[in-house]
Amino acid sequence: MSEKSTETLEEEHKQMEILDEEGKMRSYTGFMKWVITAICIVWAFMLMYFNSFGAMEALILRAYTLGFLFLMAFLLFPASKKSGGKRRLPTIWDMICIIGSIAAIIYFVSIYETFAREWGGFHRTDWNYVAGAVGTLFLFEASRRVVGNTLSIIAAVFLAYIFLGPYIPGTFGHGGFTVTRTISTMFWGAQGIFGIALGVFTTFVFMFVLFGAFLKNSGFTDFVNDLALTIAGSTAGGPAKVAVLGSGLMGMVNGSAIGNVVTTGTVTIPLMKKTGYKKHFAGAVEAVASTGGLFAPPVMGAAGFIMAEFIGVPYTTIMLAAVIPALLYFITVFMVVHFEAKNLGLSGISKENIPSAIGVLKSKGHLIVPLAVLVYLLVIGTTPTYAAVFALFATILVSAVRKSTRMSFRMIIQSIEDGCKAAVAVGVATAIVGIIVGAVTLTSLGLVVGNNILNLAGDSLLIAGIFTMVISIIMGMGVPATAAYIIVATVSAPLLVELGASVLVAHMFAFFYAALSNITPPVALASYAAAGIANASPNKVSMTAVRIGITGFIIPFFFLFNPVLLFDGSSYSASILAAITAIIGVIALAAGLQGWLLTRANIAQRLILFVSAFLLVEPTFLWDLVGIGLLIGIMAWQKVKPTKAKQPKKKKETADPMSDNGRVKL
């Protein structure tokens, strides 16, 4: 790569090392550094080969994947803060964890063929259960290190429920299960640790995370943010709009809310603050935009692939269903920051500090090709794995077109390592959530919860939807969105289906709220990460983020009752028409939230804007006409009688946020 781009990437990796230390990820020097790289290369090529050209028993491949996850978790994530930072060698406890967990995986792989072939007459020795117990216990330790205490405690509670059932009174009690039966379900069956969640990670998600790492290191991040600058940088509140566009576009690829915050947010949040936005607002904008990437096609994190597997539809169906809701979400956020800028009298970035659109497309426009290859292959029906593999190789080839983006051999290896490290958290989360799914299946907890909610909700889909929303947000607190979605989909989605929602709608409903738990207090991971960068109160950032991202909380109820917004059971023309009126509606919603449309809105005008927004988002022709009429009425009102007395005071001229050091690369 060119000297300039290499320096840029090295700086990004230094920033990531700092963030890794904050996130407890350990780094090594000397021999162990090369060991980590070698593990990543072997892991990446093994999954690439067996998911594309080779063949291996599904559960065996999942077991190997879990083995690699164990290695990476115990090598990279310390057991405590004292054993973190840079090291030459892992600790003794790390080695015990590695030896014990890998021994369990080796035992599983060595006898699984016999176990599967002679399932009914297989002699289950004590060693079978010892291996299962050891593997399960070390999975909890890996989860504690990598994902955190919250998900590990939830999994432990579900596991304890299996044994405590006889002591629980009422409908939630059950007869209880033996330790051997529990281990058989959790470790030796396809409904526990090695279930669908880990299977989807092994088959699809890992390759997309790896593709995202290659795309980022090719310079795609710079291209996206430069493109965002050309589109919105010079408009009112330009840096905030750049954050929305840049984080949204990056989120479409990597599907990680926190990943977006800690990469794009390190530049966009300071720029927003320097422009004149309050620090909690700047952090909230970045958190909301980054969270939207979780349900924005083409890559919707791990949950999109798991949803497709759960309901048995092609991934393209999930992608298409998410298009309109994601579009409405990002338009709302974009317009909120625009109206806030108008309210505060903020200007944009001076034009001399913004790259020309032609220049950006000429120098880095070729980097859009891998993403186009990915989308094309998915649309024509190629499996997601093949699409990701071909897109990955397309990234390497296309980046070589220009010297400034060309990936050297060192950067290819670095991309493999970055992708593997980024995949560990998702992989461990999908493995530990298998224990939760296994417990729900074994105890029929999902049926019990569903029946209880059904008794409370009666025949009301609305009340059932509210219960599902609350459960999704609560289960998502401090938990990766993928894990939260799996838990809620297992428990609540069947209930929504029973009350009349389609399977796609029910699962998409649960997924949206699981994703939004990243910004929902009291535990909001994306908001907390953004608050740290903005040096603002986490709770204040979270509350502001909920207000900015309010569309995400509203839209699911509209498509719950009318799935036209998901292209589910309706014509394309009806869905597109509904999308157009809904877009007008969310603009009205943003105006009502910020108290500004053409000019500052008074209380009466804001209330009417809210009514107009809800009528327009509801895909009914009559309500659309009424909503548009109300919106036109407010615009005429503000034209004829603007609220001059309440106009914001003219602010002093502020320095261009980019003028100190020239154009800043995001």
C-alpha positions in Angstrom: 0.0 0.0 0.0 1.1 3.6 -0.3 3.1 5.1 2.6 0.2 7.3 3.5 -2.4 4.6 3.6 -0.1 2.3 5.5 0.4 5.0 8.2 -3.4 5.4 8.3 -3.9 1.7 8.9 -1.2 1.5 11.5 -2.7 4.4 13.4 -6.1 2.7 13.2 -4.6 -0.5 14.6 -3.0 1.5 17.4 -6.4 3.0 18.2 -7.9 -0.5 18.2 -5.1 -1.7 20.6 -6.1 1.0 23.0 -9.8 0.0 22.7 -8.8 -3.7 23.1 -7.1 -2.9 26.4 -10.3 -1.1 27.5 -12.3 -4.1 26.4 -9.8 -6.4 28.2 -8.3 -7.9 25.0 -4.7 -8.9 25.6 -1.8 -8.5 23.2 1.4 -10.5 23.0 5.0 -9.8 22.1 7.6 -12.2 20.8 6.8 -15.8 19.9 3.2 -15.8 21.1 2.3 -13.0 18.7 3.2 -15.3 15.8 1.3 -18.1 17.5 -1.9 -16.0 17.5 -1.4 -15.1 13.9 -0.9 -18.8 12.9 -4.1 -19.8 14.8 -6.0 -17.1 12.9 -4.7 -18.2 9.5 -5.5 -21.9 10.1 -8.9 -21.1 11.5 -9.8 -18.8 8.6 -8.6 -21.1 5.8 -10.2 -24.2 7.5 -13.7 -22.6 7.6 -13.2 -21.0 4.2 -12.4 -24.4 2.6 -15.0 -26.6 4.4 -17.8 -24.0 3.9 -17.0 -23.6 0.2 -15.3 -26.6 -1.4 -14.7 -29.3 1.2 -17.1 -31.5 3.2 -17.3 -32.2 6.9 -20.0 -33.4 9.3 -21.8 -30.3 10.5 -21.4 -30.9 14.2 -17.8 -31.9 13.8 -17.1 -28.6 12.0 -18.9 -26.7 14.8 -16.8 -28.5 17.4 -13.6 -27.5 15.6 -14.9 -23.9 15.5 -15.6 -24.0 19.3 -12.1 -25.3 19.8 -10.7 -22.3 18.0 -13.0 -20.0 20.0 -11.6 -21.6 23.2 -8.0 -21.0 22.0 -8.6 -17.4 21.1 -10.8 -16.6 24.1 -8.3 -17.9 26.7 -5.2 -16.5 24.9 -6.6 -13.0 24.1 -9.1 -12.3 26.9 -7.6 -12.3 30.4 -9.3 -13.8 33.4 -8.8 -10.5 35.3 -7.5 -7.0 34.8 -4.2 -8.0 36.5 -3.4 -10.5 33.8 -4.3 -8.2 30.9 -2.2 -5.8 28.8 0.8 -6.9 26.9 2.4 -10.3 27.8 5.0 -12.7 26.5 3.2 -15.8 27.6 -0.3 -16.8 28.8 -0.9 -17.4 32.5 -1.0 -20.8 34.2 -4.8 -20.5 34.5 -5.1 -19.7 30.8 -3.1 -22.8 30.0 -5.3 -25.0 32.3 -8.4 -23.6 30.5 -6.9 -24.2 27.1 -5.8 -27.8 27.9 -9.1 -28.7 29.6 -11.4 -27.2 26.9 -9.4 -28.5 23.9 -9.3 -32.0 25.6 -13.1 -31.9 25.7 -13.3 -30.9 22.0 -10.8 -33.6 21.0 -12.8 -36.2 22.9 -16.0 -35.1 21.3 -14.6 -35.2 17.8 -12.8 -38.6 18.3 -16.0 -40.5 19.3 -18.7 -38.5 17.6 -19.0 -40.7 14.5 -19.5 -43.8 16.6 -21.9 -41.8 18.8 -24.0 -40.6 15.8 -23.9 -44.0 14.0 -25.0 -46.0 17.1 -27.2 -43.4 18.8 -29.6 -45.9 20.3 -27.1 -48.5 21.4 -24.1 -46.3 22.1 -22.4 -47.1 25.4 -22.3 -43.8 27.2 -19.4 -44.1 29.6 -18.6 -41.7 32.5 -16.0 -40.1 30.3 -18.8 -38.9 27.9 -20.3 -37.0 30.7 -17.0 -35.8 32.2 -16.0 -34.4 28.7 -19.4 -32.7 28.4 -19.3 -31.2 31.9 -15.7 -29.9 31.4 -16.5 -28.4 28.0 -19.6 -26.7 29.4 -17.8 -25.3 32.4 -15.0 -23.9 30.3 -17.5 -22.4 27.9 -18.9 -20.4 30.9 -15.4 -19.2 31.7 -14.8 -18.2 28.0 -18.2 -16.4 28.0 -17.3 -14.5 31.2 -14.1 -13.3 29.7 -15.3 -12.4 26.2 -18.9 -11.5 26.4 -19.1 -10.4 30.0 -21.0 -11.4 33.2 -24.5 -10.6 32.0 -25.0 -13.2 29.4 -23.0 -15.8 31.4 -25.3 -15.2 34.4 -28.4 -15.5 32.2 -27.2 -18.8 30.8 -26.4 -20.0 34.4 -29.9 -19.2 35.5 -31.4 -21.1 32.7 -29.1 -24.0 33.4 -30.0 -23.9 37.1 -33.7 -23.9 36.1 -33.3 -27.4 34.7 -32.4 -28.8 38.1 -34.5 -26.5 40.3 -37.8 -27.1 38.5 -39.2 -29.5 41.2 -38.8 -26.8 43.9 -40.5 -24.0 41.9 -44.2 -23.7 42.6 -46.9 -22.9 40.1 -46.8 -23.1 36.3 -43.1 -22.6 36.0 -42.3 -25.7 38.0 -41.4 -29.0 36.3 -40.3 -32.5 37.2 -36.5 -31.8 36.9 -33.8 -33.5 34.9 -30.8 -35.5 35.8 -27.2 -34.3 35.3 -26.5 -36.9 32.7 -29.7 -36.0 30.7 -28.7 -32.3 30.9 -25.1 -32.9 29.7 -26.4 -35.1 26.9 -28.7 -32.3 25.7 -26.2 -29.5 26.1 -23.0 -31.1 24.8 -23.9 -34.2 22.8 -27.1 -33.1 21.0 -27.8 -30.6 18.3 -30.1 -28.5 20.5 -27.5 -27.2 23.0 -24.1 -25.7 22.6 -23.6 -27.1 19.0 -27.0 -26.0 17.9 -28.3 -23.7 15.2 -26.7 -20.5 16.6 -23.1 -21.9 16.6 -23.9 -23.6 13.3 -24.9 -20.3 11.6 -21.8 -18.6 13.1 -19.6 -21.4 11.7 -21.2 -21.5 8.3 -22.1 -17.9 7.5 -21.2 -15.3 10.2 -17.5 -15.9 10.5 -17.0 -15.4 6.7 -18.9 -12.1 6.8 -16.9 -10.8 9.7 -13.7 -11.8 7.9 -15.0 -10.1 4.7 -15.7 -6.9 6.8 -12.1 -6.9 8.1 -10.7 -7.1 4.5 -13.1 -4.4 3.3 -12.1 -2.1 6.1 -8.4 -2.6 5.6 -8.7 -2.0 1.9 -9.6 1.6 2.6 -13.4 1.2 2.4 -13.9 3.1 5.6 -12.1 6.1 4.3 -14.1 5.9 1.1 -17.5 5.7 2.9 -16.7 8.6 5.1 -15.3 10.8 2.3 -18.4 10.0 0.4 -20.5 11.0 3.3 -18.6 14.2 3.6 -19.3 15.1 0.0 -23.0 14.4 0.4 -23.7 16.1 3.7 -20.6 17.7 5.1 -21.4 21.3 4.0 -25.0 21.3 5.1 -26.2 22.4 8.5 -24.7 20.2 11.2 -22.6 18.4 8.6 -20.4 16.3 11.0 -23.5 14.7 12.6 -24.9 13.8 9.2 -21.6 12.4 8.2 -21.7 10.2 11.4 -25.2 9.0 10.4 -24.3 8.2 6.8 -20.8 6.8 7.6 -21.8 4.7 10.5 -24.9 3.4 8.7 -22.9 2.4 5.6 -20.2 0.7 7.7 -22.9 -1.0 9.8 -24.4 -2.5 6.6 -21.2 -4.4 6.2 -19.9 -5.3 9.7 -23.2 -5.6 11.6 -21.6 -4.5 14.9 -23.0 -1.5 16.9 -20.1 -1.2 19.3 -17.6 -1.8 16.5 -19.0 1.1 14.6 -19.0 3.4 17.6 -15.3 2.7 18.5 -14.1 3.2 14.9 -16.1 6.0 13.2 -17.1 7.5 16.6 -13.6 8.4 17.6 -13.6 11.0 14.8 -17.2 11.9 14.3 -18.1 12.6 17.9 -15.3 15.1 18.5 -16.2 16.8 15.2 -19.8 17.1 16.2 -18.8 18.6 19.6 -16.5 21.1 17.9 -19.3 22.0 15.5 -21.5 23.0 18.4 -23.6 19.9 19.3 -23.8 19.1 23.0 -21.6 16.2 24.0 -24.4 13.9 25.0 -26.2 14.6 21.8 -23.1 13.8 19.7 -22.6 10.5 21.5 -26.2 9.6 21.1 -26.2 10.3 17.4 -23.2 8.0 16.9 -24.8 5.2 19.1 -28.1 5.4 17.2 -26.5 5.4 13.8 -24.2 2.5 14.7 -27.1 0.5 16.2 -29.0 0.8 12.9 -26.3 -1.2 11.2 -27.5 -4.3 13.0 -30.7 -4.4 10.9 -29.5 -2.7 7.7 -28.9 -5.0 4.7 -26.8 -6.6 3.3 -25.1 -7.8 6.5 -27.4 -7.7 9.5 -24.9 -9.2 12.0 -25.2 -12.8 13.0 -28.9 -12.5 13.8 -30.1 -12.1 10.2 -28.5 -15.4 9.2 -29.9 -17.1 12.3 -33.3 -15.8 11.5 -33.2 -17.2 8.0 -32.2 -20.5 9.5 -34.9 -20.4 12.2 -37.8 -19.7 9.8 -36.4 -21.6 6.8 -36.3 -18.9 4.2 -33.5 -17.6 2.0 -31.4 -14.9 3.5 -32.4 -12.5 0.7 -36.0 -12.6 2.1 -34.6 -11.3 5.4 -32.6 -8.7 3.6 -35.6 -7.5 1.6 -37.8 -7.4 4.7 -35.4 -5.1 6.5 -34.9 -2.6 3.7 -37.9 -0.2 4.5 -37.7 -0.3 8.3 -33.9 0.4 8.2 -34.4 3.2 5.7 -37.1 4.8 7.9 -34.8 4.5 10.9 -31.8 6.2 9.3 -34.0 8.9 7.6 -35.4 9.8 11.1 -31.9 10.0 12.6 -30.6 12.1 9.7 -33.5 14.6 9.9 -33.3 14.8 13.7 -29.7 16.0 13.5 -30.7 18.4 10.7 -33.5 19.9 12.7 -31.3 20.1 15.8 -28.7 22.0 13.7 -31.3 24.4 12.6 -32.5 24.8 16.1 -29.0 25.6 17.3 -28.1 27.8 14.3 -25.2 25.5 13.4 -23.4 25.6 10.0 -21.6 22.8 8.2 -18.0 22.2 7.2 -16.4 24.7 4.9 -16.4 23.6 1.3 -12.6 23.9 0.9 -12.2 21.1 3.6 -14.6 18.7 1.8 -13.3 16.4 -1.0 -14.9 16.6 -4.4 -17.3 13.8 -5.2 -15.6 13.1 -8.5 -12.2 12.9 -6.7 -13.5 10.5 -4.1 -15.1 8.2 -6.7 -12.0 8.4 -8.9 -9.6 7.5 -6.2 -11.6 5.0 -4.2 -14.9 4.4 -6.0 -13.6 1.0 -7.1 -13.9 -0.2 -3.5 -17.7 -0.4 -3.9 -17.2 -3.4 -6.3 -16.8 -6.1 -3.5 -20.0 -4.9 -1.9 -21.7 -5.0 -5.3 -20.4 -8.5 -5.8 -21.7 -9.6 -2.4 -25.2 -8.1 -3.0 -25.4 -9.5 -6.6 -24.4 -13.0 -5.5 -26.9 -13.0 -2.7 -29.7 -11.7 -4.9 -29.2 -14.4 -7.6 -29.5 -17.1 -5.0 -25.8 -18.0 -4.2 -25.4 -19.2 -0.6 -24.2 -16.5 1.8 -21.0 -18.3 2.4 -20.0 -18.4 -1.3 -21.1 -14.8 -1.6 -18.8 -13.7 1.3 -15.8 -15.8 0.0 -16.0 -14.4 -3.5 -16.6 -10.8 -2.1 -13.5 -11.3 0.1 -11.3 -12.3 -2.9 -12.9 -9.5 -4.9 -11.7 -7.0 -2.2 -8.1 -8.2 -2.6 -8.2 -8.0 -6.3 -10.1 -4.7 -6.6 -7.9 -3.0 -4.0 -4.9 -3.6 -6.3 -6.3 -1.3 -8.9 -4.8 1.7 -7.2 -1.5 1.9 -5.3 -3.2 3.9 -2.5 -5.6 1.1 -1.7 -3.5 -2.0 -2.7 -3.3 -4.5 0.1 0.2 -5.8 0.8 0.8 -9.4 2.0 1.3 -8.0 5.5 -2.1 -6.3 5.4 -3.8 -9.4 4.1 -2.5 -11.3 7.1 -3.4 -8.4 9.4 -7.0 -8.5 7.9 -7.2 -12.3 8.7 -6.1 -11.6 12.2 -8.5 -8.7 12.7 -11.4 -10.7 11.4 -10.7 -13.7 13.6 -10.4 -11.5 16.7 -13.6 -9.6 15.9 -15.4 -13.0 15.4 -14.5 -14.3 18.8 -17.1 -12.3 20.8 -19.9 -13.3 18.3 -18.8 -16.9 18.3 -18.6 -17.3 22.0 -22.0 -15.6 22.4 -23.7 -18.0 20.0 -22.2 -21.0 21.8 -23.3 -19.9 25.3 -26.7 -19.0 24.1 -27.0 -22.6 23.0 -27.3 -23.5 26.7 -30.3 -21.1 27.0 -32.0 -22.6 23.9 -31.2 -26.1 25.2 -32.8 -25.3 28.6 -35.9 -23.8 27.0 -36.3 -26.9 24.8 -35.6 -29.4 27.5 -38.0 -27.9 30.1 -40.6 -26.6 27.6 -40.1 -23.1 29.2 -41.0 -21.4 25.9 -44.4 -23.1 25.9 -45.0 -22.1 29.5 -44.0 -18.5 29.1 -46.0 -18.3 25.9 -49.1 -19.7 27.6 -48.8 -17.2 30.4 -48.4 -14.3 28.1 -51.3 -15.6 26.1 -53.5 -15.6 29.2 -52.5 -12.0 30.0 -52.8 -10.8 26.5 -56.0 -12.7 25.6 -56.5 -12.3 21.9 -54.8 -9.0 21.7 -51.8 -9.0 19.4 -51.0 -5.4 20.6 -50.6 -6.5 24.2 -48.6 -9.6 23.2 -46.4 -7.3 21.1 -45.8 -5.0 24.1 -44.8 -8.0 26.2 -42.4 -9.2 23.5 -40.9 -5.7 23.2 -40.3 -5.5 26.9 -38.8 -9.0 27.1 -36.5 -8.3 24.1 -35.2 -5.1 25.6 -34.7 -6.6 29.1 -33.0 -9.7 27.7 -30.8 -7.5 25.5 -29.4 -5.4 28.3 -25.7 -6.0 28.3 -26.1 -8.9 25.9 -25.1 -9.0 22.2 -28.2 -8.4 20.0 -27.7 -11.8 18.4 -28.0 -13.6 21.7 -30.9 -11.5 22.8 -32.8 -12.2 19.6 -32.3 -16.0 19.9 -33.6 -16.0 23.4 -36.7 -13.9 22.6 -37.4 -15.7 19.3 -37.3 -19.0 21.1 -39.8 -17.8 23.8 -42.0 -15.1 22.3 -42.0 -15.4 18.5 -44.3 -18.5 18.5 -46.8 -16.6 20.6 -47.0 -13.8 18.0 -47.5 -16.3 15.3 -50.3 -18.0 17.3 -52.1 -14.6 17.5 -52.0 -14.1 13.7 -48.6 -12.6 12.8 -46.6 -14.2 10.1 -43.4 -16.1 11.1 -41.3 -13.5 9.3 -43.0 -10.6 11.0 -42.8 -12.2 14.5 -39.1 -12.8 14.2 -38.3 -9.4 12.7 -40.3 -7.8 15.5 -38.3 -9.6 18.2 -35.0 -8.8 16.3 -35.6 -5.1 16.1 -36.1 -4.7 19.9 -33.1 -7.0 20.6 -31.0 -4.8 18.5 -32.3 -1.6 20.0 -31.3 -2.8 23.5 -27.9 -1.4 22.5 -29.2 2.1 23.1 -31.9 1.4 25.7 -31.0 2.2 29.4 -30.1 1.2 32.0 -27.6 -1.1 30.2 -26.9 0.2 26.7 -23.6 -1.1 25.3 -23.4 1.2 22.2 -24.5 4.3 24.2 -22.0 3.6 26.9 -19.2 3.2 24.3 -20.2 6.5 22.7 -20.5 8.2 26.1 -16.9 7.2 26.8 -15.7 8.9 23.6 -17.9 11.9 24.1 -16.9 12.3 27.8 -20.6 12.5 28.6 -23.0 10.9 31.1 -23.9 7.3 29.9 -27.4 7.6 31.1 -27.9 11.0 29.4 -26.5 9.6 26.2 -28.8 6.6 26.4 -31.9 8.6 27.0 -31.1 11.0 24.2 -30.4 8.0 21.9 -33.8 6.5 22.6 -35.4 9.8 21.6 -33.4 10.1 18.4 -34.0 6.4 17.5 -37.6 6.5 18.4 -38.6 5.3 15.0 -37.0 2.0 15.7 -39.3 1.5 18.6 -42.4 2.5 16.7 -42.0 0.9 13.3 -42.2 -2.8 14.5 -45.8 -2.2 15.8 -46.8 -0.9 12.4 -45.5 -3.9 10.5 -46.8 -6.2 13.2 -50.3 -5.3 12.1 -49.6 -4.5 8.4 -46.6 -6.4 7.0 -46.6 -4.4 3.8 -43.6 -2.5 5.2 -41.7 -5.9 5.1 -42.7 -6.8 1.6 -44.5 -9.7 3.3 -47.7 -10.9 1.5 -48.1 -7.8 -0.6 -47.1 -6.5 -4.0 -43.9 -4.5 -4.5 -45.9 -1.5 -5.6 -48.0 -1.5 -2.4 -44.8 -1.8 -0.3 -43.1 1.0 -2.2 -46.1 3.3 -1.9 -46.3 2.6 1.9 -42.5 3.3 2.1 -42.9 6.7 0.4 -45.7 7.9 2.7 -43.8 6.4 5.8 -40.7 8.4 4.8 -42.8 11.6 4.8 -44.2 10.4 8.2 -40.8 9.9 9.8 -39.7 13.4 8.6 -42.7 14.8 10.4 -41.8 12.7 13.5 -38.3 14.1 13.5 -39.7 17.6 13.2 -42.0 17.0 16.1 -39.2 15.6 18.2 -36.8 18.5 17.6 -39.5 21.3 17.4 -38.5 22.5 14.0 -39.9 22.1 10.5 -39.5 25.3 8.3 -39.1 27.3 11.5 -39.3 26.6 15.2 -42.6 24.8 16.0 -44.8 25.7 19.0 -46.4 23.0 21.2 -49.6 22.8 19.2 -47.6 22.4 15.9 -45.5 19.7 17.5 -48.5 17.7 18.6 -50.0 18.0 15.1 -46.7 16.8 13.6 -46.8 13.7 15.8 -50.3 12.9 14.8 -49.4 13.4 11.1 -46.4 11.2 11.5 -48.4 8.3 13.0 -51.0 8.6 10.3 -48.5 8.6 7.5 -46.5 5.6 8.9 -49.7 3.6 9.2 -50.0 2.1 5.6 -53.7 3.0 5.0 -54.6 5.3 2.1 -57.2 7.3 3.9 -54.9 8.0 6.9 -52.1 8.9 4.5 -54.3 11.6 3.0 -55.2 13.0 6.4 -51.5 12.9 7.5 -50.3 14.7 4.4 -53.1 17.3 4.8 -52.0 18.0 8.4 -48.4 18.3 7.4 -49.2 20.8 4.6 -51.3 22.7 7.1 -48.4 23.0 9.5 -46.0 24.2 6.7 -48.6 26.8 5.6 -49.0 27.9 9.3 -45.3 28.4 9.7 -45.0 30.3 6.4 -47.8 32.6 7.3 -47.1 33.1 11.0 -43.5 32.0 11.9 -42.8 32.0 15.6 -40.2 34.7 15.4 -40.2 35.5 19.1 -38.8 32.0 19.8 -36.2 31.8 17.1 -32.8 30.7 18.4 -30.3 33.4 19.1 -27.6 33.8 16.4 -24.5 32.1 17.6 -21.1 33.4 17.2 -19.1 32.3 14.2 -17.4 29.1 15.2 -14.2 27.7 13.7 -14.5 25.1 11.0 -14.2 21.8 12.8 -11.7 20.6 10.3 -9.7 23.9 9.8 -7.0 23.2 12.3 -5.4 20.2 10.6 -7.0 20.3 7.1 -9.4 17.6 6.0 -9.7 14.9 8.5 -10.1 11.3 7.4 -12.8 9.6 9.3 
